[in-house]
Amino acid sequence: MKRSLLRLAALAAVFGLWAAGASAQTAAPNFSKYVALGDSYGAGYGSDCLVAREQRFSYPAQLAKSFGITDFQQPTVSDPGIPACNTITGLAPTFGRISIVTGTPTNAALARSYDNLSVVGYKIADVSDKTTDNGGFADLVLRGRGTQLNQALGLNPTFITLGIIGNDILTAGGAGFLQDGVTATPLPVFTAKYNAVAAALKAPGRTGVFIGTPDPRFIPLATTIPYYVVNPATRQPVRDAAGNVIPLYGSRDTGDPRCKVGPAGKVCPLPPGTLVTLGASAPLAALGGSSLLGLGFGIPCSVNPTLPRCDFPLPDGSFTPPATVNIGVVLYPDEVLAIDQRVRDMNAVIKSAAEANGFKYFDFYALSQDLMTNGRTYGGIHVSTAFVTGGLFGYGEAVHMSNIGYTILADELIQFINASYGTKLERPNIATALFTPDVPAAGSTGIVAQAASLDFTEEMWRGLFRAFPLQDETFELVFAAEPAAAVERAAPVERSRVIRLPRKRE
Amino acid sequence: MKRRRFRLNRISLPLALVTFLAAAPAFPAGFQVMTQGAKATGMGLAFTAVADDPSAIFYNPAGLGWQKHFEAQVGAEFLSKVKGDFEGANPYPGNGVSEKQHSTTFVVPNVYAVVPLTNELNFGLGINAPYGLGFRWDRAETFSGRFVSQNAVVQTVDLNPVISFQATPTFAIALGADYRVSKVQLERNNAAINPLTNSVVDVAHVKLNSKLQDNHGWGWNAGILFKPIPQFSVGAAYRSKIKIDYEGTANFEQRLTGTPFDALVAPQIPQGTHPVQTSIEFPATMNLGTAFTFPSDFLVSLEADWTQWTSFKALDIRFPDLTGRDLHRETDWRNAWAYRIGVQKKFGAMAFRAGYYRDKTPQPTEDIGPLLADNDRDAYSVGFGFGTDHWGIDVSDLYLKVHDRSNLSRSNDNFYGTFKEAVNIFAFSLRVAF
């Protein structure tokens, strides 16, 4: 009897272990119906526009192809895109829109929701809450059929991706300061919203991937201009007599002994690790077509005394209540770390939400760091995160990836899915992205070159806040503000002003 | 007359080397070429314990101990690539991409001479090309792997003097020096992202070439052969590694796109000729064999060959006068074994031979790519010999099927697909003895 009981107990234990093992195993994914929820990265937004020739490289489109789905529907747009795509017009480099007119939606008559529901500019709250944006990107995708989340659920997907990868925080990088409720979604709000969306997506038999947020230093917007003075002709650092680089000036008192009082007040050298955004080199209409750096902002007069704004600080971002956002171009190391920490915190939320609801978490943060460090090499072709020459980023606001970049992201996602679920999905064809010129289709109207710029244009800078909206879209954006009081002291220079640019609505 | 002979000697050695070099590119086992005699080739290269013709200088020089006459042997192998295909896969170069290697028949000659010094001592001299590589792709300017390699050639010629000593009627040993000259040629294009289209364009062609006279190395070889009874033998041969430091030139030539991008690229390309350096450590080898002669002159030979390919850990190319251009490629090859069996049946002056071997590749999957794609291979051979004590002729044919090899899971070059290769080797040898 005792032996029988032991046998029974052993059998039960074995069965229990087997059952536990079975429940711990990852469910085999069913890719028959795939729906993508997300933002501009999911939309395939590259050259500050939606256009079919770039949308076909969106990671959802490429995932669908690997899944074997032939009827994956996207809100495609004809050339020259909506808005008209940005392009490089010269190798200085200079940029401009490819057309004075925009493209048109080519799939608007689809009688059901799109499979790629990604909307440019979407934050996590928009996924569950937004139904319209008065003729903007949301309306282009949603078409009055309800929120992104509801439309996704209505398609009854068997596999989903949720790729809200940056609009809740990366706007802080573009604006030059981190402030909850202004340039970032407060973490508790983000957490609650993300968890709610994740829970809503949970369903028996449904699997998918939640995509994290990349390292904020991943984007060329923040990494192309160094914190020190560069000779625009040679692109080499200007050095002092001792061979050291000469830091640009900012307005924050860092306690550096090289701080001095300039025409606009105290200026201090930017410490190493400071990021200067490409906005510093964007020619602005309000500055007579010159850029901040072109006028000398941030540049010590000891380097070039002929610049009208030498010894002026590069503007730091700030918020002036009740509704004025002063866009800065400087992110001090502590601000970079704060944004980075927020990104890490958000990724922890995304990972937790994924795991709690039966989805997988894709670590875009780690991928972005790998791409920053190593780039990728395919058959001897090296691509990197370098703006313009690296290939990974498009010619938009130096934030969004190119066809090449999105294909690499899709490839990484497919490898991740294969590793996570034990599938053998085919990887995308990166050669197609590498060798296909990303140029307008034949017959597109002529390029309208904008003001020449070494790196950036005002339009590209503005485009950043179209793709990465502020927390409140009624906020007024003020680009490149010169402190009025300081300007009063800048006698040799023409009367300057605070430049207020009402936010464009597309 | 004396002066005339001197001039002939001065000319003849370089001429002979050039002849060998012109013919050396071959098909790799790694990039080792073991087909150095028609008789051995007919027996699937299972020849270490047989070693009964002058090609023993290569296979096992102790075999010279039983060769009591002055003998000379000349021969050649005709190596033809039956198949050299590549089928691409995603992510790069992509499904549907199909490429072919350049199809050429290479001729690899060999010369051996055996000079008895005493009853026990023999001197031998061999000239052959035991290593070679010819991996050249068709349509080089559009080949999808052109940014890794369009053409890779390694050529070697060995001068191998040996002394054998037959210590007893059943046992002989041998020791030799191995002087190797070599040259390397590598070609590829360079790619860049054209900012005007955000897509890839060819911006330069780079050709590396080394000179024969600047690149040489020394090694040694040894062998033992034990024949306790006439029907049984066991032998071993060893050949040391040889490191060659190459010095040559690198020629950079800009490829024009016809766009303003060319002007931006031009300063980045060190156009013209620059010095270049690299090194290759050719591996040590150990061959172990045994042979049985059954009644009716039926010979069976078995062999296991070990090659120390771990010596080929990396390929480093240095440009002494250029900054930031040095190349480092991890190869991480493994030691490899080959297992061979050969048979011979004699009918009077005629001999019929056959052989088989399985050669394990030293190259890890990660390393295969446009520069070199090796794999395990099966080889099947047949041969025929006819001769007397004073002369002989041997012919053989060896079909070498390299197993198809895919690198769909991992590739250092991120160049994915399936490589397919097969080679046919026809060999002949003429032997005279006095």
Boltz contact constraints between the chains, C-beta under 6 A:
constraints:
  - contact:
      token1: [A, 88]
      token2: [B, 195]
      max_distance: 6.0
  - contact:
      token1: [A, 91]
      token2: [B, 260]
      max_distance: 6.0
  - contact:
      token1: [A, 91]
      token2: [B, 264]
      max_distance: 6.0
  - contact:
      token1: [A, 377]
      token2: [B, 414]
      max_distance: 6.0
  - contact:
      token1: [A, 378]
      token2: [B, 92]
      max_distance: 6.0
  - contact:
      token1: [A, 378]
      token2: [B, 414]
      max_distance: 6.0
  - contact:
      token1: [A, 379]
      token2: [B, 92]
      max_distance: 6.0
  - contact:
      token1: [A, 379]
      token2: [B, 93]
      max_distance: 6.0
  - contact:
      token1: [A, 379]
      token2: [B, 145]
      max_distance: 6.0
  - contact:
      token1: [A, 379]
      token2: [B, 147]
      max_distance: 6.0
  - contact:
      token1: [A, 379]
      token2: [B, 148]
      max_distance: 6.0
  - contact:
      token1: [A, 379]
      token2: [B, 415]
      max_distance: 6.0
  - contact:
      token1: [A, 380]
      token2: [B, 147]
      max_distance: 6.0
  - contact:
      token1: [A, 380]
      token2: [B, 148]
      max_distance: 6.0
  - contact:
      token1: [A, 381]
      token2: [B, 147]
      max_distance: 6.0
  - contact:
      token1: [A, 381]
      token2: [B, 191]
      max_distance: 6.0
  - contact:
      token1: [A, 381]
      token2: [B, 200]
      max_distance: 6.0
  - contact:
      token1: [A, 388]
      token2: [B, 195]
      max_distance: 6.0
  - contact:
      token1: [A, 389]
      token2: [B, 193]
      max_distance: 6.0
  - contact:
      token1: [A, 389]
      token2: [B, 195]
      max_distance: 6.0
  - contact:
      token1: [A, 391]
      token2: [B, 193]
      max_distance: 6.0
  - contact:
      token1: [A, 402]
      token2: [B, 198]
      max_distance: 6.0
  - contact:
      token1: [A, 411]
      token2: [B, 91]
      max_distance: 6.0
  - contact:
      token1: [A, 426]
      token2: [B, 90]
      max_distance: 6.0
  - contact:
      token1: [A, 427]
      token2: [B, 90]
      max_distance: 6.0
  - contact:
      token1: [A, 427]
      token2: [B, 91]
      max_distance: 6.0
  - contact:
      token1: [A, 428]
      token2: [B, 91]
      max_distance: 6.0
  - contact:
      token1: [A, 429]
      token2: [B, 90]
      max_distance: 6.0
  - contact:
      token1: [A, 429]
      token2: [B, 94]
      max_distance: 6.0
  - contact:
      token1: [A, 430]
      token2: [B, 91]
      max_distance: 6.0
  - contact:
      token1: [A, 430]
      token2: [B, 92]
      max_distance: 6.0
  - contact:
      token1: [A, 431]
      token2: [B, 92]
      max_distance: 6.0
  - contact:
      token1: [A, 431]
      token2: [B, 93]
      max_distance: 6.0
  - contact:
      token1: [A, 431]
      token2: [B, 94]
      max_distance: 6.0
  - contact:
      token1: [A, 434]
      token2: [B, 200]
      max_distance: 6.0
  - contact:
      token1: [A, 435]
      token2: [B, 199]
      max_distance: 6.0
  - contact:
      token1: [A, 435]
      token2: [B, 200]
      max_distance: 6.0
  - contact:
      token1: [A, 436]
      token2: [B, 199]
      max_distance: 6.0
  - contact:
      token1: [A, 437]
      token2: [B, 197]
      max_distance: 6.0
  - contact:
      token1: [A, 437]
      token2: [B, 199]
      max_distance: 6.0
  - contact:
      token1: [A, 438]
      token2: [B, 198]
      max_distance: 6.0
  - contact:
      token1: [A, 439]
      token2: [B, 197]
      max_distance: 6.0
